[in-house]
Amino acid sequence: MELKIEHPTDTVARFSCILWGDSGSGKTTLAATAPGRKLFLMLDPDGDMSIRNMPDWHRINLSKESSVDIVKEGMKPDPYTLYTLLADFDTLIVDSLTKFSEHALQYAVRVAPKSSIEQPGLNGYGLRNICVSSLISNVLRITGALNKHVIFITHEKDADRNNDGAIISVGMLLGGQLPNITSKDISEVWNLRDHAGKRYIAIRPERFRSPMKSRMFDMTAATNFEWKYNSNNQTGPGIATWWSAFVDGGHKKLSIPK
């Protein structure tokens, strides 16, 4: 292995993010505002219906493939031949990591000893976690080598409650330690919610929800901000807007949008 000393400005910075939240909160729409031409690795059936009118994106539709094929291909060093396919794109979006995790569990219970879909056990859940972690690490490695932006979309699970029914935590719908595993190597982890017709992006843990974090926004002023975007005519700020401001500002943290 040949080591090279680099100055931070020698390589182009790239945006890496997990977007998670309830169905209908705007995750796919927000991802579609990412910089440049976007390639969706689409695992959710009809997951792109909300962005059909938006420009500059294509998809690889995996929603009709078998769990075995999806997972085996996803665990390869070059999953879905992304290294070649990404040549003409600026951003890769995996939609969704939750669906890949479901496929991974289906695959795991077939091959893990003493495991079934009714009782996956430690072997089944452990193999599922390995499959998901492999996909994430491979995608991060390839997009990093190509200086491509990458976004993983994940759904929100039902709230954990105590014996009295009070909410004690809300997290990603991935299972086990996967939310923490998936977040550690990714710069931005944002939660989206739709409240009274307005959409909010949370960049710090709040409302019993975690994990969230940001290296792009100044998190000292607020935990969230309203996302004012009209997808019908593509007006309002989005990821490309914020990323451009971040880069143009010399990678100084951005103020929370008003």
C-alpha positions, 0 to 999 in steps of 0.5 A, spaced: 500 500 500 502 506 497 501 512 502 500 519 500 500 525 504 494 530 501 492 537 503 485 537 505 483 541 498 487 536 494 480 532 493 473 535 492 469 534 498 462 530 497 455 530 500 454 523 504 447 523 508 442 519 511 435 521 510 430 518 515 422 519 517 415 517 516 412 515 509 410 521 505 415 526 509 418 528 503 425 523 503 425 522 496 423 529 494 428 532 498 433 527 495 431 529 488 434 536 490 441 533 490 446 536 486 447 534 478 444 528 475 442 523 480 441 515 479 436 512 484 438 505 486 430 504 487 428 498 491 421 501 494 415 499 489 413 505 486 418 509 490 419 514 485 412 516 484 413 523 488 418 525 483 416 523 476 415 531 474 422 532 477 428 533 472 435 530 472 434 523 475 434 516 472 433 509 476 435 502 477 429 499 478 430 493 483 423 492 486 421 486 482 428 482 483 428 477 488 431 478 495 437 473 493 439 476 487 438 483 490 442 481 496 448 477 493 449 483 488 449 488 493 454 485 497 459 484 491 465 489 491 462 493 485 455 492 487 450 493 481 456 495 477 456 502 480 463 503 478 461 504 471 454 506 471 456 512 476 460 515 470 455 519 467 452 521 474 453 526 480 449 523 486 447 516 487 441 515 492 439 508 495 431 508 496 431 505 501 436 502 505 430 499 509 427 495 503 434 492 502 434 490 510 428 487 509 431 483 503 437 481 507 433 478 512 429 474 507 436 472 504 439 471 511 434 466 514 435 461 508 442 460 509 443 462 516 443 455 521 437 455 525 434 461 523 427 462 520 423 468 518 418 467 524 425 466 528 431 469 525 435 468 531 442 471 532 444 468 526 439 471 522 439 478 524 447 477 524 447 475 517 442 481 515 446 486 519 453 484 515 449 484 508 446 491 510 453 494 512 457 491 506 452 494 501 453 501 505 461 500 506 461 498 498 457 504 496 461 509 500 467 506 498 465 507 490 462 513 491 468 516 495 473 514 490 469 517 484 467 523 488 460 522 487 455 524 492 451 519 496 444 519 499 441 513 503 433 513 504 431 510 510 424 509 513 422 511 521 420 505 525 414 505 530 415 508 537 418 504 542 413 505 548 414 504 556 409 500 560 404 506 560 404 507 553 409 513 553 414 514 547 421 513 550 424 513 543 423 513 535 429 511 530 430 508 523 426 502 521 433 498 520 433 493 526 438 492 532 444 496 532 444 498 524 442 505 525 448 506 529 452 502 524 450 506 518 450 513 521 458 513 523 461 513 517 456 518 514 456 526 514 449 528 515 444 524 518 437 528 517 430 526 520 424 529 516 417 530 518 410 533 516 407 537 521 400 540 519 402 541 512 409 543 513 416 539 512 421 540 517 428 537 517 431 535 524 439 535 524 440 534 532 436 529 536 429 531 538 422 529 540 425 522 542 428 521 535 435 519 534 440 519 531 441 525 527 447 530 526 450 535 521 457 537 519 454 542 514 449 546 518 451 550 525 447 545 530 448 550 536 442 555 534 436 550 533 435 542 532 431 543 526 428 548 520 422 548 516 424 546 509 420 550 504 420 547 497 415 546 492 416 540 488 410 542 483 415 547 480 421 546 483 422 552 487 425 553 493 432 551 497 434 544 496 440 540 498 444 542 491 443 549 494 445 548 501 451 544 498 453 550 493 453 555 499 457 550 503 462 549 498 462 557 496 463 559 503 470 555 504 466 549 508 464 553 513 458 551 517 451 554 514 446 558 518 440 554 519 435 556 514 430 561 516 
